[in-house]
Amino acid sequence: MPTITIHPFNTAIPCAIGESVLHAVHAARHPLASSCGADGVCDKCRILILDGMDHVAPPSKIERRVMRERPFSAHERMACQTFIDGDVTITTTYW
């Protein structure tokens, strides 16, 4: 089972293959902003992938549209649209 490590807390959260980062983090009762109900339109759940970028699915059609409209760095993703298949380490600007 993959693990999402939350930096800077060094908290490890188990995550099923194909589960979104947002769902796994919320299921573990950790705070991660989201105002659109994981519909992929608000980008409040923006995260930075510090390690394991090769363990995330490519951006969805919804995420690519948002990325065209708003600037994202190379390792930034929307947690609600980021589905993992291996271990990743994430952070966000407000932790």
Short mmCIF file of the C-alpha atoms (twelve columns), coordinates in Angstrom:
data_MODEL
# 
_entry.id   MODEL 
# 
loop_
_atom_site.group_PDB 
_atom_site.id 
_atom_site.type_symbol 
_atom_site.label_atom_id 
_atom_site.label_alt_id 
_atom_site.label_comp_id 
_atom_site.label_asym_id 
_atom_site.label_seq_id 
_atom_site.Cartn_x 
_atom_site.Cartn_y 
_atom_site.Cartn_z 
_atom_site.pdbx_PDB_model_num 
ATOM 1  C CA . MET A 1  0.000   0.000  0.000   1 
ATOM 2  C CA . PRO A 2  1.464   3.399  -0.965  1 
ATOM 3  C CA . THR A 3  2.173   6.046  1.649   1 
ATOM 4  C CA . ILE A 4  1.695   9.809  1.492   1 
ATOM 5  C CA . THR A 5  4.197   11.586 3.726   1 
ATOM 6  C CA . ILE A 6  3.163   15.067 4.815   1 
ATOM 7  C CA . HIS A 7  6.074   17.483 5.132   1 
ATOM 8  C CA . PRO A 8  7.037   19.191 7.451   1 
ATOM 9  C CA . PHE A 9  5.183   16.973 9.943   1 
ATOM 10 C CA . ASN A 10 6.734   13.717 8.711   1 
ATOM 11 C CA . THR A 11 3.308   12.096 9.042   1 
ATOM 12 C CA . ALA A 12 2.786   8.975  6.925   1 
ATOM 13 C CA . ILE A 13 -0.716  8.254  5.622   1 
ATOM 14 C CA . PRO A 14 -1.605  4.962  3.932   1 
ATOM 15 C CA . CYS A 15 -3.292  5.354  0.572   1 
ATOM 16 C CA . ALA A 16 -4.853  2.842  -1.790  1 
ATOM 17 C CA . ILE A 17 -3.493  2.663  -5.320  1 
ATOM 18 C CA . GLY A 18 -5.604  5.003  -7.453  1 
ATOM 19 C CA . GLU A 19 -6.895  7.006  -4.476  1 
ATOM 20 C CA . SER A 20 -6.672  10.783 -4.657  1 
ATOM 21 C CA . VAL A 21 -4.286  12.589 -2.361  1 
ATOM 22 C CA . LEU A 22 -7.141  14.773 -1.119  1 
ATOM 23 C CA . HIS A 23 -9.308  11.793 -0.175  1 
ATOM 24 C CA . ALA A 24 -6.482  9.988  1.628   1 
ATOM 25 C CA . VAL A 25 -5.404  13.085 3.570   1 
ATOM 26 C CA . HIS A 26 -8.978  13.914 4.600   1 
ATOM 27 C CA . ALA A 27 -9.678  10.274 5.541   1 
ATOM 28 C CA . ALA A 28 -6.680  10.470 7.896   1 
ATOM 29 C CA . ARG A 29 -8.224  13.644 9.385   1 
ATOM 30 C CA . HIS A 30 -5.441  15.966 8.277   1 
ATOM 31 C CA . PRO A 31 -6.277  19.449 7.017   1 
ATOM 32 C CA . LEU A 32 -6.060  20.135 3.311   1 
ATOM 33 C CA . ALA A 33 -8.033  22.994 1.809   1 
ATOM 34 C CA . SER A 34 -10.828 22.317 -0.651  1 
ATOM 35 C CA . SER A 35 -13.893 24.387 -1.425  1 
ATOM 36 C CA . CYS A 36 -15.343 22.728 -4.528  1 
ATOM 37 C CA . GLY A 37 -16.021 19.254 -3.156  1 
ATOM 38 C CA . ALA A 38 -13.164 17.717 -5.184  1 
ATOM 39 C CA . ASP A 39 -14.690 18.791 -8.498  1 
ATOM 40 C CA . GLY A 40 -11.349 20.251 -9.579  1 
ATOM 41 C CA . VAL A 41 -12.427 23.830 -10.124 1 
ATOM 42 C CA . CYS A 42 -11.140 25.835 -7.156  1 
ATOM 43 C CA . ASP A 43 -7.435  24.811 -6.940  1 
ATOM 44 C CA . LYS A 44 -7.555  25.362 -3.138  1 
ATOM 45 C CA . CYS A 45 -6.128  21.859 -2.669  1 
ATOM 46 C CA . ARG A 46 -2.923  22.751 -4.491  1 
ATOM 47 C CA . ILE A 47 0.029   20.721 -3.220  1 
ATOM 48 C CA . LEU A 48 3.719   20.511 -4.002  1 
ATOM 49 C CA . ILE A 49 5.084   17.035 -4.624  1 
ATOM 50 C CA . LEU A 50 8.502   16.953 -2.987  1 
ATOM 51 C CA . ASP A 51 9.278   13.326 -3.773  1 
ATOM 52 C CA . GLY A 52 7.629   10.582 -5.796  1 
ATOM 53 C CA . MET A 53 6.463   12.548 -8.822  1 
ATOM 54 C CA . ASP A 54 6.921   9.315  -10.781 1 
ATOM 55 C CA . HIS A 55 4.221   7.726  -8.577  1 
ATOM 56 C CA . VAL A 56 1.391   10.064 -9.571  1 
ATOM 57 C CA . ALA A 57 -0.912  9.752  -12.551 1 
ATOM 58 C CA . PRO A 58 -0.616  12.407 -15.257 1 
ATOM 59 C CA . PRO A 59 -2.851  15.459 -14.826 1 
ATOM 60 C CA . SER A 60 -6.495  14.824 -15.656 1 
ATOM 61 C CA . LYS A 61 -8.342  16.818 -18.313 1 
ATOM 62 C CA . ILE A 62 -9.894  18.914 -15.523 1 
ATOM 63 C CA . GLU A 63 -6.515  19.581 -13.912 1 
ATOM 64 C CA . ARG A 64 -4.870  20.483 -17.231 1 
ATOM 65 C CA . ARG A 65 -7.602  23.073 -17.852 1 
ATOM 66 C CA . VAL A 66 -7.000  24.688 -14.445 1 
ATOM 67 C CA . MET A 67 -3.227  24.567 -14.992 1 
ATOM 68 C CA . ARG A 68 -3.659  26.494 -18.263 1 
ATOM 69 C CA . GLU A 69 -5.731  29.171 -16.513 1 
ATOM 70 C CA . ARG A 70 -3.542  29.578 -13.421 1 
ATOM 71 C CA . PRO A 71 0.220   29.284 -13.022 1 
ATOM 72 C CA . PHE A 72 1.474   25.994 -11.558 1 
ATOM 73 C CA . SER A 73 5.122   25.082 -10.988 1 
ATOM 74 C CA . ALA A 74 6.481   21.808 -12.386 1 
ATOM 75 C CA . HIS A 75 5.762   19.817 -9.210  1 
ATOM 76 C CA . GLU A 76 2.497   21.481 -8.174  1 
ATOM 77 C CA . ARG A 77 -0.716  19.516 -8.508  1 
ATOM 78 C CA . MET A 78 -4.311  19.635 -7.327  1 
ATOM 79 C CA . ALA A 79 -4.725  17.047 -4.549  1 
ATOM 80 C CA . CYS A 80 -8.273  16.199 -5.650  1 
ATOM 81 C CA . GLN A 81 -7.020  15.313 -9.141  1 
ATOM 82 C CA . THR A 82 -3.756  13.622 -8.098  1 
ATOM 83 C CA . PHE A 83 -4.037  9.838  -7.969  1 
ATOM 84 C CA . ILE A 84 -1.083  7.840  -6.721  1 
ATOM 85 C CA . ASP A 85 0.376   4.387  -7.314  1 
ATOM 86 C CA . GLY A 86 3.412   4.611  -5.022  1 
ATOM 87 C CA . ASP A 87 4.954   6.561  -2.171  1 
ATOM 88 C CA . VAL A 88 4.915   10.368 -2.353  1 
ATOM 89 C CA . THR A 89 5.924   13.253 -0.098  1 
ATOM 90 C CA . ILE A 90 3.818   16.411 -0.238  1 
ATOM 91 C CA . THR A 91 3.560   19.839 1.282   1 
ATOM 92 C CA . THR A 92 1.531   22.981 0.756   1 
ATOM 93 C CA . THR A 93 2.111   26.663 1.386   1 
ATOM 94 C CA . TYR A 94 -0.060  26.911 4.502   1 
ATOM 95 C CA . TRP A 95 1.390   24.079 6.621   1 
# 
